[in-house]
Amino acid sequence: MILFDKIVFGPVVSRRFGKSLGINLLPLDNKVCNFNCIYCECGWTNVKNTKVKYTSYEDVVSAMQIKFKELGQKGDFPDVITFAGNGEPTMHPQFLRIIDDTIRLRNEYMPMVKIVILSNGVLMNKPDVLEALLKVDLCVMKLDAGNGKLFKIIDQPLNNKSINWYVQNLKKLGDKLIIQAIFLKGVFNNEFIDSTDESNLNDWLNYVVQLRPKEVMIYTIDRETPAKELEKIPSDILSNIALRVNEAGIKAKVYS
């Protein structure tokens, strides 16, 4: 299990974003999320944890100002500022306010750096969350399955909403949307799953075509997973999935 023990971490080298300065809005000692993905490097979501103590707005802004100023003075600019961390960043009750301050501080110290959100998009039905997402440069959203059964097995959304409800939310992001899709196979709860099977791929591709994202980021598991009987997907299969997305007129790339 990998947890981030700082509000601002890095810059680190990201296989998808280059030099990334991470922002963690979640508690520093445990994961908080409204998904419970079987592959998450942060481990399982504690579904009984109903009293979450988020890092304060003031502490987040202070930590960002110190780090942004330091990097700006050194001329050591990251490629992106990435909101990720120990779970789902949009769950922070001051998410919109924090994004406004991130934009302000970015413009002051590192004006050329893009702001990226990694999210599952579940809270986009909240006006303040959607407003915040529409203000940043790129929104990188999960789409790990093409049908409801596999969606519930792989991502285990805690709100029990359908995959179609989820996809309809993603459409609100327009040309800011990037899809990140993990492909895997293995056994979970005594059931064999393979997200690269033809039936799931066809359904998944149909959703991708509906969404017309700026890019589709395709990858497979890279670190230890909470569900122990999962396997990586070979690179040639991932490349074939990317080719099918490209043939639909949408940019896709394999990140391995």
KOLVO-591664 format. One record per residue: x, y, z of N, C-alpha, C, O in turn; residue number from 1. Coordinates in steps of 0.2 Angstrom, whole numbers, padded with zeros to 4 digits. Each point is the difference from the previous one (the first is absolute). Layout:
REC,X,Y,Z,X,Y,Z,X,Y,Z,X,Y,Z,NUM .
...
***
This chain:
REC,0004,-0006,0000,-0004,0006,0000,0004,0006,0000,0005,0001,0004,1 .
REC,-0006,0004,-0008,0004,0006,-0001,-0005,0006,0002,-0005,0001,-0003,2 .
REC,0007,0003,0008,-0003,0006,0003,0004,0005,-0001,0006,0000,0002,3 .
REC,-0008,0006,-0003,0004,0006,-0001,0000,0004,0007,-0006,0001,0003,4 .
REC,0011,0000,0000,0001,0003,0007,0001,0008,0000,0001,0002,0005,5 .
REC,-0002,0001,-0011,0000,0007,0000,-0005,0003,-0004,-0003,-0004,-0004,6 .
REC,0001,0010,0005,-0005,0003,-0004,0003,0002,-0007,-0004,-0002,-0005,7 .
REC,0010,0004,0004,0003,0001,-0006,0006,-0004,-0001,0004,0000,0005,8 .
REC,-0004,-0004,-0010,0006,-0005,-0001,0003,0000,-0007,-0004,0002,-0005,9 .
REC,0010,-0003,0005,0004,0000,-0006,0003,0007,-0001,0002,0003,0004,10 .
REC,0000,-0002,-0011,-0003,-0003,-0006,0003,-0007,0000,0006,-0002,0002,11 .
REC,-0010,-0003,-0005,0002,-0007,-0002,-0001,-0001,-0007,-0004,0004,-0004,12 .
REC,0007,-0009,0001,0000,-0001,-0007,-0006,-0005,-0001,-0001,-0005,0003,13 .
REC,-0004,0007,-0007,-0006,-0003,-0001,0000,-0004,-0007,0003,0004,-0005,14 .
REC,-0005,-0010,0004,0000,-0003,-0006,-0005,0003,-0005,0001,-0001,-0006,15 .
REC,-0005,0005,0008,-0005,0003,-0004,0000,0008,-0001,-0001,0002,-0005,16 .
REC,0004,0001,0010,0000,0007,0000,0007,0004,0000,0000,0006,0000,17 .
REC,0005,-0010,0000,0007,0003,0001,0002,0001,0007,-0001,-0004,0004,18 .
REC,0003,0010,-0003,0002,0003,0007,-0006,0003,0003,-0003,0005,-0002,19 .
REC,0000,-0009,0007,-0006,0002,0003,0001,0002,0008,0003,-0004,0004,20 .
REC,-0006,0009,-0002,0000,0003,0007,-0007,-0003,0002,-0005,0003,-0002,21 .
REC,0005,-0007,0007,-0006,-0003,0003,-0003,0004,0005,0003,0003,0004,22 .
REC,-0010,-0003,-0004,-0004,0004,0006,-0005,-0006,0003,-0004,-0003,-0004,23 .
REC,0005,0002,0010,-0004,-0005,0004,-0005,0004,0004,0002,0003,0005,24 .
REC,-0008,-0003,-0006,-0005,0003,0004,-0003,-0004,0006,-0004,0002,0004,25 .
REC,0006,-0008,-0005,-0003,-0005,0005,0004,-0001,0006,0006,0002,0000,26 .
REC,-0009,-0005,0005,0004,-0002,0006,0007,-0003,-0001,0000,-0004,-0005,27 .
REC,0005,0006,0009,0007,-0003,-0002,0001,-0007,0003,0005,-0003,-0002,28 .
REC,-0010,0001,0006,0001,-0007,0003,-0004,-0005,-0003,0000,-0006,0003,29 .
REC,-0005,0007,-0007,-0005,-0005,-0002,-0003,0002,-0007,0000,0006,-0002,30 .
REC,-0003,-0011,-0002,-0003,0002,-0006,-0007,0002,0001,-0004,-0003,0004,31 .
REC,0001,0007,-0008,-0007,0002,0000,-0002,0001,-0007,0003,0004,-0004,32 .
REC,-0008,-0008,0003,-0002,-0001,-0007,-0008,-0002,-0001,-0002,-0003,0005,33 .
REC,-0001,0005,-0010,-0007,-0003,-0001,0000,-0005,-0005,-0005,-0003,-0002,34 .
REC,0011,0000,0000,0001,-0006,-0004,0004,-0005,0005,0003,0003,0005,35 .
REC,-0003,-0009,-0007,0004,-0005,0004,0003,-0004,-0005,-0001,-0007,0000,36 .
REC,0005,0009,-0005,0003,-0003,-0005,0005,-0006,0002,0004,0001,0005,37 .
REC,-0005,-0007,-0008,0004,-0006,0002,0007,0001,-0002,0004,-0004,0002,38 .
REC,-0002,0009,-0006,0007,0001,-0002,0004,0006,0003,0005,0001,-0001,39 .
REC,-0009,0002,0006,0003,0007,0002,0006,-0001,0004,0000,-0004,0005,40 .
REC,0005,0008,-0007,0007,-0001,0004,-0001,0003,0007,0005,-0001,0004,41 .
REC,-0010,0005,-0002,-0001,0002,0007,-0003,-0005,0004,-0001,0001,0006,42 .
REC,-0001,-0006,-0009,-0004,-0006,0004,-0007,0001,0000,-0003,0004,-0004,43 .
REC,0000,-0008,0009,-0008,0000,0000,-0002,0007,0003,0003,0002,0004,44 .
REC,-0009,0000,-0006,-0004,0005,0003,-0003,-0003,0006,-0003,-0005,0000,45 .
REC,0004,0009,0006,-0004,-0002,0006,-0007,0003,0000,-0001,0006,0001,46 .
REC,-0003,-0010,-0003,-0007,0002,-0001,-0004,0002,0007,-0005,0003,0000,47 .
REC,0008,-0005,0005,-0003,0001,0007,0003,0007,0003,-0002,0002,0005,48 .
REC,0007,0001,-0009,0003,0006,0002,-0005,0006,-0002,0001,0003,-0005,49 .
REC,-0006,-0001,0010,-0005,0005,-0002,0002,0007,0003,-0003,0005,-0002,50 .
REC,0009,-0005,0006,0002,0006,0003,0007,0002,-0003,0005,-0002,0003,51 .
REC,-0005,0005,-0008,0006,0002,-0004,0002,0007,0002,-0003,0005,0000,52 .
REC,0010,-0005,0002,0003,0007,0002,0004,0002,-0006,0006,-0002,0000,53 .
REC,-0009,0006,-0004,0004,0002,-0006,0006,0006,0002,-0001,0003,0005,54 .
REC,0006,-0003,-0009,0005,0005,0001,-0004,0007,-0001,-0004,0001,-0004,55 .
REC,0006,0004,0009,-0004,0006,-0001,0002,0004,-0006,0005,-0001,-0003,56 .
REC,-0010,0005,0001,0001,0004,-0006,0006,0005,0001,0005,0000,-0004,57 .
REC,-0004,0002,0010,0006,0005,0001,0007,-0004,0000,0004,0003,-0003,58 .
REC,-0004,-0009,0005,0006,-0004,0000,0002,-0002,-0007,0006,0000,-0002,59 .
REC,-0011,-0001,-0002,0001,-0002,-0007,0003,0006,-0004,0005,-0001,-0004,60 .
REC,-0009,0007,0005,0003,0006,-0004,0007,0002,0002,0004,0002,-0004,61 .
REC,-0003,-0003,0011,0007,0002,0002,0005,-0004,-0002,0005,0002,-0003,62 .
REC,-0006,-0009,0002,0005,-0005,-0002,0001,0001,-0008,0005,0000,-0002,63 .
REC,-0011,0002,-0001,0001,0001,-0008,0004,0007,-0001,0005,0000,-0004,64 .
REC,-0006,0005,0008,0003,0006,-0001,0008,-0001,0001,0004,0003,-0003,65 .
REC,-0002,-0006,0009,0007,-0001,0001,0003,-0004,-0005,0006,0002,-0003,66 .
REC,-0009,-0007,0000,0003,-0004,-0005,0000,0003,-0007,0005,0000,-0003,67 .
REC,-0010,0003,0001,0000,0004,-0006,0005,0005,0000,0003,0001,-0005,68 .
REC,-0003,0003,0010,0005,0005,0000,0007,-0002,0000,0004,0003,-0004,69 .
REC,-0002,-0009,0008,0006,-0003,-0001,0002,-0002,-0007,0006,0002,-0002,70 .
REC,-0010,-0005,-0001,0001,-0003,-0007,0001,0006,-0005,0004,0000,-0004,71 .
REC,-0009,0005,0005,0001,0006,-0004,0006,0003,0000,0003,0002,-0005,72 .
REC,0000,-0001,0011,0006,0004,0001,0006,-0004,-0002,0005,0003,-0003,73 .
REC,-0006,-0010,0003,0006,-0004,-0003,-0001,-0001,-0007,0005,-0001,-0003,74 .
REC,-0010,0003,0000,-0001,-0001,-0007,-0001,-0008,-0001,0001,-0002,-0006,75 .
REC,-0003,-0002,0011,0000,-0007,-0001,-0008,-0002,-0001,-0003,-0002,0005,76 .
REC,0001,0004,-0011,-0008,-0001,-0001,-0002,-0007,-0001,0004,-0003,-0005,77 .
REC,-0009,0001,0008,-0003,-0007,-0003,-0004,0001,-0006,-0001,0006,-0002,78 .
REC,0000,-0011,-0001,-0005,0000,-0006,-0007,0001,0002,-0004,0003,-0004,79 .
REC,0002,-0006,0010,-0007,0000,0002,0000,0001,0007,0004,-0003,0004,80 .
REC,-0009,0005,-0001,-0003,0000,0007,-0005,-0005,0000,-0005,0001,-0003,81 .
REC,0005,-0006,0007,-0004,-0006,-0001,-0004,-0001,0007,0003,-0002,0005,82 .
REC,-0009,0003,-0005,-0004,-0002,0006,-0002,-0008,-0001,-0004,-0002,-0004,83 .
REC,0007,-0001,0009,-0001,-0007,0001,0000,-0002,0007,-0005,0002,0004,84 .
REC,0010,-0006,-0002,0001,-0001,0008,-0004,-0006,0002,-0001,-0005,-0004,85 .
REC,-0001,0005,0010,-0002,-0006,0004,-0008,-0001,-0001,-0004,0000,0005,86 .
REC,0002,0000,-0011,-0007,-0001,-0002,-0003,0005,-0005,0003,0001,-0005,87 .
REC,-0009,0001,0006,-0004,0004,-0005,0001,0007,0002,-0004,0002,0005,88 .
REC,0007,0003,-0008,0001,0007,0002,-0006,0004,0000,0000,0004,0004,89 .
REC,-0005,-0006,-0008,-0006,0005,0000,-0004,-0001,0006,-0005,0003,0001,90 .
REC,0007,-0008,0003,-0004,-0001,0006,0001,0005,0006,-0004,0001,0004,91 .
REC,0010,0003,-0005,0002,0005,0005,-0006,0006,0000,-0002,0002,-0006,92 .
REC,-0001,-0001,0011,-0005,0005,0001,0001,0007,-0003,-0004,0004,-0002,93 .
REC,0011,-0002,0002,0002,0006,-0003,0003,0000,-0007,0004,0004,-0002,94 .
REC,-0006,-0009,-0002,0004,-0002,-0006,0000,0006,-0005,0005,0002,-0002,95 .
REC,-0011,0001,0001,-0001,0006,-0005,0005,0006,0003,0003,0003,-0004,96 .
REC,-0003,-0002,0010,0004,0006,0003,0007,-0002,-0001,0004,0005,-0002,97 .
REC,-0002,-0011,0003,0007,-0002,-0001,0002,0001,-0007,0006,0002,-0001,98 .
REC,-0010,-0004,-0003,0002,0000,-0008,0000,0008,-0001,0005,0001,-0004,99 .
REC,-0009,0003,0006,0001,0007,-0001,0007,0003,0002,0003,0003,-0004,100 .
REC,-0001,-0005,0010,0006,0002,0003,0006,-0003,-0004,0005,0003,-0001,101 .
REC,-0006,-0010,-0001,0005,-0003,-0004,0002,0004,-0007,0005,0001,-0002,102 .
REC,-0011,0001,-0001,0001,0004,-0006,0003,0006,0001,0005,0003,-0004,103 .
REC,-0007,0001,0010,0003,0006,0001,0008,-0001,0002,0004,0004,-0003,104 .
REC,-0002,-0009,0007,0007,-0001,0001,0004,-0002,-0006,0006,0002,-0001,105 .
REC,-0009,-0006,-0003,0003,-0003,-0006,0002,0006,-0005,0005,0001,-0002,106 .
REC,-0010,0004,0002,0001,0006,-0005,0005,0004,0003,0004,0004,-0004,107 .
REC,-0003,-0004,0011,0005,0005,0003,0007,-0003,-0001,0005,0004,-0002,108 .
REC,-0004,-0010,0003,0006,-0003,0001,0002,-0005,-0006,0006,0000,-0002,109 .
REC,-0010,-0003,-0001,0001,-0005,-0006,-0005,0000,-0005,-0003,-0005,-0001,110 .
REC,0002,0011,-0003,-0005,0001,-0004,-0001,-0005,-0006,-0005,0000,-0003,111 .
REC,0010,-0003,0001,0000,-0004,-0006,-0002,-0008,0002,-0001,-0004,-0004,112 .
REC,0000,0003,0011,-0001,-0007,0002,-0007,-0002,0000,-0004,0004,0002,113 .
REC,0002,-0009,-0005,-0007,-0002,0000,-0002,-0003,0006,0004,-0003,0004,114 .
REC,-0011,0003,-0002,-0003,-0003,0006,-0004,-0006,-0003,-0005,0001,-0004,115 .
REC,0006,-0006,0007,-0003,-0007,-0001,-0004,-0003,0006,0003,0000,0005,116 .
REC,-0009,-0002,-0006,-0003,-0004,0005,-0001,-0007,-0002,-0002,-0001,-0006,117 .
REC,0004,-0003,0010,-0001,-0007,0000,-0006,-0002,0004,0000,0001,0006,118 .
REC,-0006,-0004,-0009,-0006,0000,0004,-0004,-0006,-0003,0001,-0002,-0006,119 .
REC,-0006,0000,0010,-0005,-0005,-0003,-0006,0003,-0002,-0004,-0003,-0003,120 .
REC,0003,0010,0004,-0005,0003,-0003,-0007,0000,0003,-0005,0002,-0002,121 .
REC,0005,-0006,0007,-0007,-0002,0003,-0003,0006,0003,-0007,0001,0000,122 .
REC,0010,0004,0003,-0003,0006,0003,-0001,0006,-0005,-0001,0005,0002,123 .
REC,0001,-0007,-0008,-0001,0006,-0005,-0007,0002,0000,-0002,0005,-0004,124 .
REC,-0002,-0009,0007,-0007,0003,0000,-0001,0005,0005,-0005,0003,0001,125 .
REC,0010,-0001,0003,0000,0005,0005,0003,0006,-0004,0005,0000,-0003,126 .
REC,-0009,0006,0003,0002,0006,-0004,0007,0002,0001,0003,0003,-0004,127 .
REC,-0001,-0002,0011,0006,0003,0001,0006,-0005,-0002,0005,0003,-0002,128 .
REC,-0006,-0009,0002,0005,-0005,-0003,0001,0001,-0007,0005,0000,-0003,129 .
REC,-0011,0000,-0001,0001,0001,-0007,0003,0007,-0002,0004,0000,-0004,130 .
REC,-0006,0005,0008,0003,0006,-0001,0007,0000,0000,0004,0003,-0004,131 .
REC,-0001,-0006,0010,0007,-0001,0001,0003,-0003,-0006,0005,0002,-0002,132 .
REC,-0008,-0008,0000,0003,-0004,-0005,0001,0004,-0007,0005,-0001,-0004,133 .
REC,-0010,0005,0003,0000,0003,-0006,0005,0006,-0001,0001,0003,-0005,134 .
REC,0002,-0001,0011,0005,0005,0001,0007,-0002,-0002,0004,0004,-0001,135 .
REC,-0003,-0011,0002,0007,-0002,0000,0001,-0002,-0008,-0004,0001,-0004,136 .
REC,0011,-0002,0003,0002,-0002,-0007,-0003,-0006,-0003,-0002,-0001,-0005,137 .
REC,0003,-0005,0010,-0002,-0006,-0003,-0003,-0004,0006,0002,0000,0006,138 .
REC,-0007,-0004,-0008,-0003,-0005,0005,0001,-0007,-0002,-0003,-0002,-0006,139 .
REC,0006,-0002,0010,0002,-0006,-0002,-0005,-0005,0004,0001,-0001,0006,140 .
REC,-0006,-0002,-0010,-0005,-0004,0004,0000,-0007,-0002,0002,-0002,-0005,141 .
REC,-0003,-0002,0010,0000,-0008,-0001,-0006,-0002,-0005,-0006,0003,0000,142 .
REC,0008,-0008,-0004,-0006,-0004,-0003,0004,-0007,-0001,0003,-0001,-0005,143 .
REC,-0004,-0003,0010,0003,-0006,0000,-0004,-0006,-0003,0003,-0006,0000,144 .
REC,-0009,0007,-0001,-0004,-0006,-0003,-0006,0003,-0004,-0001,0006,-0001,145 .
REC,-0002,-0011,-0003,-0005,0002,-0005,-0007,-0002,0002,-0004,0002,-0004,146 .
REC,0004,-0006,0009,-0007,-0002,0002,0000,0000,0008,0005,0001,0004,147 .
REC,-0012,-0001,-0002,-0001,0001,0007,0003,-0005,0005,0002,0002,0005,148 .
REC,-0002,-0008,-0007,0002,-0006,0004,0008,0001,0001,0002,0000,0006,149 .
REC,0002,0001,-0011,0007,0001,0001,0002,0007,0003,0004,0000,0004,150 .
REC,-0008,0005,-0005,0001,0006,0004,-0001,-0001,0007,0004,0003,0004,151 .
REC,-0009,-0006,-0002,-0001,-0001,0007,0005,-0005,0003,0002,0001,0006,152 .
REC,0001,-0006,-0010,0005,-0004,0003,0007,0004,0001,0003,-0001,0005,153 .
REC,-0001,0004,-0011,0007,0003,0000,0000,0007,0004,0005,0001,0004,154 .
REC,-0010,0003,-0004,0000,0007,0003,-0004,0000,0006,0002,0004,0005,155 .
REC,-0006,-0009,-0004,-0005,0000,0006,-0002,0007,0003,0002,0002,0005,156 .
REC,-0006,0002,-0009,-0002,0006,0002,-0004,0000,0006,-0005,-0004,0000,157 .
REC,0006,0008,0005,-0004,-0001,0006,-0007,0004,0000,-0004,-0001,0004,158 .
REC,0003,0004,-0010,-0007,0004,0000,-0005,-0005,-0004,-0006,0002,-0001,159 .
REC,0009,-0007,-0002,-0005,-0005,-0003,-0003,0003,-0006,-0005,-0003,-0003,160 .
REC,0008,0008,0000,-0003,0003,-0006,0002,-0005,-0006,0005,-0003,0000,161 .
REC,-0009,0004,-0006,0001,-0004,-0006,0006,0003,-0004,0002,0005,0001,162 .
REC,0001,-0010,-0005,0006,0003,-0004,-0003,0005,-0005,0004,0005,-0002,163 .
REC,-0010,-0006,0000,-0003,0005,-0005,-0001,0007,0003,0002,0005,-0003,164 .
REC,-0004,-0005,0010,0000,0006,0004,0006,0004,0000,0001,0006,-0001,165 .
REC,0005,-0010,0002,0006,0002,0001,0003,0003,-0007,0003,0006,0000,166 .
REC,-0004,-0009,-0005,0002,0002,-0007,-0004,0006,-0002,0003,0005,-0003,167 .
REC,-0009,-0004,0005,-0004,0006,-0002,0003,0006,0004,0001,0006,-0003,168 .
REC,0002,-0007,0009,0003,0005,0004,0007,0002,-0004,0001,0006,0000,169 .
REC,0002,-0010,-0002,0007,0001,-0003,-0001,0005,-0007,0004,0004,-0001,170 .
REC,-0010,-0005,-0002,-0001,0004,-0006,0000,0008,0002,0001,0004,-0005,171 .
REC,-0002,-0002,0011,-0001,0007,0002,0007,0003,-0001,0001,0006,0000,172 .
REC,0005,-0010,0000,0006,0003,0000,0003,0002,-0007,0004,0004,-0001,173 .
REC,-0008,-0006,-0004,0002,0002,-0007,0007,-0001,-0002,0002,-0006,0001,174 .
REC,0001,0011,-0004,0007,-0001,-0003,0005,0000,0006,0006,-0001,-0002,175 .
REC,-0007,0001,0008,0004,0000,0006,0001,-0008,0002,0005,-0001,0004,176 .
REC,-0009,-0003,-0007,0000,-0007,0002,0006,-0004,-0003,0001,0000,-0006,177 .
REC,0002,-0003,0011,0005,-0006,-0002,-0003,-0006,0004,-0001,0000,0005,178 .
REC,0001,-0006,-0009,-0002,-0006,0003,0007,-0004,0002,0004,-0001,-0004,179 .
REC,-0004,-0001,0010,0005,-0005,0002,-0003,-0007,0001,-0005,0000,0004,180 .
REC,0007,-0005,-0007,-0003,-0007,0000,0005,-0005,0002,0005,-0001,-0003,181 .
REC,-0006,-0002,0009,0005,-0006,0001,-0004,-0006,-0002,-0006,-0001,0001,182 .
REC,0011,-0004,-0004,-0003,-0006,-0002,0004,-0006,0004,0006,0001,0001,183 .
REC,-0010,-0006,0001,0003,-0005,0005,-0004,-0006,-0001,-0006,0000,-0003,184 .
REC,0008,-0006,0006,-0003,-0006,0000,0002,-0003,0006,0005,0001,0003,185 .
REC,-0009,-0006,-0001,0001,-0004,0006,-0006,-0003,0004,-0005,0000,-0003,186 .
REC,0006,-0001,0009,-0005,-0003,0004,-0002,0005,0006,0005,0002,0003,187 .
REC,-0011,0000,-0002,-0002,0004,0006,-0007,-0003,0002,-0004,-0001,-0003,188 .
REC,0004,0000,0010,-0006,-0003,0003,-0002,-0007,-0004,-0006,-0001,-0001,189 .
REC,0011,-0003,0000,-0001,-0006,-0003,-0003,0000,-0007,-0003,-0005,-0003,190 .
REC,0003,0011,0000,-0002,0001,-0007,0005,0002,-0005,0004,0005,0002,191 .
REC,-0003,-0008,-0008,0005,0002,-0004,-0002,0006,-0004,-0006,0000,-0003,192 .
REC,0010,0005,0002,-0002,0006,-0004,0006,0001,-0005,0006,-0001,0001,193 .
REC,-0008,0004,-0007,0005,0002,-0005,-0003,0006,-0004,-0004,-0001,-0004,194 .
REC,0007,0007,0006,-0003,0006,-0003,0002,0001,-0007,-0003,0004,-0004,195 .
REC,0007,-0009,0001,0002,0001,-0007,-0005,-0005,-0004,0002,-0001,-0006,196 .
REC,-0006,-0003,0009,-0005,-0004,-0005,-0004,0004,-0005,-0001,0006,0002,197 .
REC,0000,-0009,-0007,-0003,0004,-0006,-0007,0003,0002,-0001,0006,-0002,198 .
REC,-0003,-0009,0006,-0006,0003,0002,0001,0006,0004,-0004,0005,-0002,199 .
REC,0008,-0005,0007,0001,0006,0004,0003,0006,-0005,-0001,0005,0001,200 .
REC,0006,-0007,-0005,0004,0005,-0004,-0005,0003,-0005,0001,0006,0000,201 .
REC,-0005,-0009,-0003,-0005,0003,-0004,-0005,0005,0004,-0001,0005,-0003,202 .
REC,-0001,-0007,0009,-0004,0005,0003,0004,0006,0003,-0002,0005,0000,203 .
REC,0008,-0007,0002,0005,0006,0002,0001,0005,-0006,0000,0006,0001,204 .
REC,0001,-0009,-0007,0002,0004,-0005,-0006,0004,-0002,0000,0006,-0002,205 .
REC,-0006,-0008,0003,-0006,0003,-0002,-0001,0006,0005,-0002,0006,-0002,206 .
REC,0004,-0007,0008,0000,0006,0005,0005,0005,-0002,-0001,0006,0000,207 .
REC,0007,-0008,-0002,0005,0005,-0002,-0002,0004,-0006,0002,0006,0000,208 .
REC,-0005,-0009,-0005,-0002,0003,-0006,-0005,0005,0002,-0001,0006,-0002,209 .
REC,-0004,-0007,0007,-0005,0004,0002,0003,0007,0003,-0002,0005,-0001,210 .
REC,0008,-0007,0005,0003,0006,0004,0004,0004,-0004,0001,0006,0001,211 .
REC,0003,-0009,-0006,0004,0004,-0004,0005,0004,0004,0001,0006,-0001,212 .
REC,0003,-0010,0005,0005,0004,0004,0006,0002,-0004,0001,-0002,-0005,213 .
REC,0003,0007,0008,0006,0003,-0003,0005,-0006,-0001,0004,0000,-0005,214 .
REC,-0004,-0005,0010,0005,-0005,0000,-0003,-0006,0004,-0003,0001,0005,215 .
REC,0005,-0007,-0007,-0001,-0006,0004,0007,-0002,0003,0004,-0002,-0005,216 .
REC,-0003,0001,0011,0006,-0002,0003,-0001,-0008,0002,-0004,-0001,0004,217 .
REC,0008,-0003,-0007,-0001,-0007,0001,0006,-0003,0004,0005,0001,-0002,218 .
REC,-0007,-0005,0007,0005,-0003,0004,-0002,-0006,0003,-0006,-0002,0000,219 .
REC,0010,-0001,0004,-0001,-0006,0004,0003,0000,0007,0003,0005,0001,220 .
REC,-0004,-0009,0003,0002,0000,0007,0008,0000,0000,0003,-0003,-0004,221 .
REC,0000,0007,0009,0007,0001,0000,0003,-0001,0007,0006,-0001,0000,222 .
REC,-0011,0001,0005,0003,-0001,0007,-0005,-0005,0003,-0004,-0003,-0003,223 .
REC,0006,0002,0009,-0004,-0005,0004,-0007,0002,0001,-0001,0006,0001,224 .
REC,-0004,-0010,-0002,-0007,0001,0000,-0003,-0002,0006,0002,-0006,0003,225 .
REC,-0008,0009,0000,-0003,-0003,0006,-0003,-0007,-0002,0001,-0004,0005,226 .
REC,-0004,0003,-0010,-0002,-0007,-0002,0006,-0003,-0003,0003,0002,-0005,227 .
REC,-0001,-0008,0008,0006,-0003,-0001,0001,-0004,-0006,0005,-0002,-0002,228 .
REC,-0011,0000,-0001,0000,-0005,-0006,-0001,0004,-0007,-0004,-0003,-0004,229 .
REC,0007,0008,0003,-0001,0004,-0006,0007,0000,-0004,0005,-0001,0003,230 .
REC,-0006,0001,-0010,0006,0000,-0004,0000,0005,-0005,-0005,0003,-0002,231 .
REC,0011,-0001,0000,0001,0005,-0005,-0002,-0002,-0007,-0001,-0006,-0001,232 .
REC,-0001,0010,-0003,-0002,-0001,-0007,0007,0001,-0004,0003,0005,0001,233 .
REC,-0002,-0010,-0006,0006,0001,-0004,0000,0007,-0004,-0006,0002,-0002,234 .
REC,0012,0000,0000,0000,0007,-0003,-0003,-0001,-0007,-0003,0005,-0003,235 .
REC,0003,-0011,-0001,-0002,0000,-0006,-0008,0000,0000,-0003,0003,-0005,236 .
REC,0000,-0005,0010,-0007,0000,0000,-0002,0008,0002,-0005,0002,-0003,237 .
REC,0008,0001,0007,-0001,0007,0002,0001,0004,-0007,-0004,0005,-0001,238 .
REC,0009,-0006,-0003,0001,0003,-0006,-0006,-0001,-0005,-0001,0005,-0003,239 .
REC,-0001,-0011,0003,-0006,-0001,-0004,-0006,0004,0002,-0004,0002,-0004,240 .
REC,0003,-0001,0010,-0006,0004,0003,0001,0007,-0002,-0005,0003,-0002,241 .
REC,0011,-0001,0003,0002,0007,-0002,-0002,0001,-0008,-0002,0006,-0002,242 .
REC,0004,-0011,-0002,-0001,0001,-0007,-0007,0000,-0002,-0002,0004,-0004,243 .
REC,-0002,-0007,0008,-0007,0000,-0001,-0003,0007,0001,-0005,0002,-0003,244 .
REC,0007,0001,0009,-0002,0006,0001,0002,0005,-0005,-0004,0005,-0002,245 .
REC,0010,-0005,0000,0003,0004,-0006,-0004,0000,-0006,-0002,0005,-0003,246 .
REC,0000,-0012,0002,-0004,-0001,-0006,-0007,0004,0000,-0003,0001,-0005,247 .
REC,0001,0000,0011,-0007,0003,0001,0001,0008,0000,-0004,0004,0001,248 .
REC,0010,-0002,-0002,0002,0007,-0001,0001,0004,0006,0000,0006,0001,249 .
REC,0003,-0010,0004,0001,0003,0007,0007,-0002,0002,0002,-0006,-0001,250 .
REC,0002,0011,0003,0007,-0001,0002,0000,-0005,0006,-0003,0001,0005,251 .
REC,0008,-0006,-0005,0001,-0005,0005,0007,-0002,0001,0004,0000,-0006,252 .
REC,-0002,-0001,0012,0007,-0002,0001,0001,-0005,0005,-0004,0001,0005,253 .
REC,0008,-0005,-0005,0002,-0005,0005,0005,0002,0004,0005,0003,-0002,254 .
REC,-0006,-0003,0009,0005,0003,0005,0002,-0007,0004,-0004,-0002,0004,255 .
REC,0010,0000,-0005,0002,-0006,0004,0007,0001,0004,0002,-0004,0003,256 .
***
